[in-house]
């Protein structure tokens, strides 16, 4: 990723997150899903920083470990990455990982259809 020009300010992207504490879905999963949806919708440019786990946990009223677990999943999906001394940054989209494809397909319960580099559909089926 390119470094910002000297003297430029870095933007922190704070995604809109609404937690449903009565939902059976764990809070970390709700955070991950909502941040993922925001990033895939292009609400923040690549290279933007996310708030620290401590800051986001305080804003949401949850444990820092809850936010850290959500960020770890987002990093595993290739949507964000950790930079020493800079926190988490949004990664430029470069295609989806197999893990992300299978997660979106709720593997193994469904079939996911993806396109190969030539544009041909490929089905990933777990039957």
Protein Blocks (a to p, Z undefined) as FASTA:
>chain_A
ZZddehiacddddddddddfkbmbdfklmmmmmmmmmmmnopacehiacddfklmmmmno
pafklmmmmmmmmmmnopaccdehklpaddddebjafklmmmmnopakbccddddfkopa
cdddfZZ
